[in-house]
C-alpha cells in the first residue's frame, strides 16, 4: 500500500488587519500548490474570521499561529493564540454586522 504523506504549513504572525489578507493569500497559494482549489474559498473565509477574532478579542497580545494540514483528503485549518479563554458562540441577531464569525465557520466546516 502506498500512503500519501500529510502536508503541513505553519505561519506565525501578529493578527493585525494588514496581515489577515496576507495569510489568506498564503493559504490560497498553499492549497493551489496541493491541488485543492475547491477548498480555497471556505478555508479563506474561515481563517479570515478566526484571525479577526484574535485581532478583536485575544489577550494579552495578538500573536498567533495558523496551521494548515492536509492529511489524505481532510483539510484542517487552525488558529492558536495565547489567550487562555475559549471563544464563545453567541446567539446573534441576523441583522448584526459582527459576532457571527464562529457560527459562520461552523456552517462552512465539516467538524
C-alpha positions in Angstrom: 0.0 0.0 0.0 1.3 3.5 -0.9 0.4 6.1 1.7 0.2 9.8 1.0 2.1 11.8 3.5 0.5 14.7 5.4 1.1 18.1 4.1 1.7 20.8 6.6 2.2 24.6 6.7 2.6 26.9 9.7 2.5 30.7 9.8 3.2 32.7 12.9 2.0 36.3 13.0 0.5 39.3 14.7 -3.2 39.2 13.9 -3.4 42.7 12.6 -5.8 43.7 9.8 -2.9 44.2 7.3 -1.7 40.6 8.0 -5.0 38.9 7.6 -5.1 39.4 3.8 -1.5 38.3 3.6 -2.3 35.0 5.4 -5.4 34.5 3.2 -3.1 34.8 0.1 -0.6 32.3 1.7 -3.4 29.9 2.4 -4.8 30.1 -1.1 -1.4 29.6 -2.7 -0.7 26.6 -0.5 -4.0 25.0 -1.4 -3.4 25.6 -5.1 0.1 24.0 -4.7 -1.6 21.0 -3.1 -4.2 20.9 -6.0 -7.0 21.7 -3.5 -8.6 24.6 -5.4 -12.2 23.7 -4.4 -11.4 24.3 -0.7 -9.9 27.8 -1.1 -13.0 29.9 -0.6 -14.3 28.1 2.5 -10.8 27.9 4.1 -10.1 31.6 3.3 -13.4 32.6 4.9 -12.7 30.5 8.0 -9.1 31.8 8.5 -10.3 35.4 8.0 -13.0 35.0 10.7 -10.6 33.3 13.1 -7.8 35.9 12.7 -10.4 38.7 13.0 -11.5 37.1 16.3 -7.9 37.0 17.5 -7.4 40.7 16.5 -10.6 41.8 18.3 -10.6 39.6 21.4 -7.3 37.9 22.2 -5.3 39.0 25.3 -2.5 39.6 26.3 -1.3 40.1 22.7 -2.3 39.4 19.1 0.4 36.8 18.4 -1.0 33.6 16.9 -0.1 30.6 14.8 -2.1 29.4 11.7 -1.7 25.8 10.9 -2.8 24.2 7.6 -2.7 20.5 7.3 -3.9 18.2 4.5 -4.0 14.5 5.6 -5.4 12.2 3.0 -8.4 14.1 1.8 -9.1 16.1 5.0 -8.1 19.7 5.3 -7.6 21.2 8.8 -7.0 24.9 9.3 -6.5 26.0 12.9 -5.6 29.3 14.6 -3.9 29.3 18.1 -3.4 32.4 20.2 -2.1 32.9 23.8 -5.4 33.8 25.3 -6.4 31.2 27.9 -10.1 32.0 27.4 -12.1 29.9 24.9 -14.2 31.5 22.2 -17.9 31.5 22.8 -20.5 31.1 20.1 -23.3 33.6 20.9 -26.8 33.9 19.7 -26.7 36.9 17.3 -29.4 39.0 15.6 -29.4 38.1 11.9 -29.1 41.7 11.0 -26.0 42.2 13.2 -22.8 43.3 11.5 -20.5 41.4 13.8 -20.5 38.5 16.2 -21.4 35.8 13.6 -17.9 34.6 12.8 -17.9 31.3 14.8 -21.4 30.4 13.6 -20.3 31.1 10.0 -17.2 28.9 10.4 -19.4 26.1 11.8 -21.7 26.5 8.8 -18.9 26.0 6.3 -17.0 23.3 8.2 -17.5 19.6 8.5 -16.3 19.4 12.1 
